[in-house]
Amino acid sequence: MRTITATSASRGFSELLSAVEHGDVVTIVRGGRAVAELRPIERHTLAALRSRLPGEPVFDDAMAAGIAEATSLLTNEATDPWDDD
């Protein structure tokens, strides 16, 4: 992790983004105080999710069918719950 001033960050923002894109974490300071931290975004993948949920049930065909059935009941139509029709 490296630390740079806000002035340096603004002057070399493109290079700063390239460094972050390659995995660097950068703390930006202004007036001697840390005000921001730039880090690569976390990519959310199914494998990453599974690694965070050890012991949790895996989605199977029955669960997928249940989700599909439940979502098929949803509509985008605006309905009035007080309408007697």
Secondary structure, 3 states (H helix, E strand, C coil): CEEEEHHHHHHCHHHHHHHHHCCCCEEEEECCEEEEEECCCCCCCHHHHHHHCCCCCCCCHHHHHHHHHHHHCCCCCCCCCCCCC
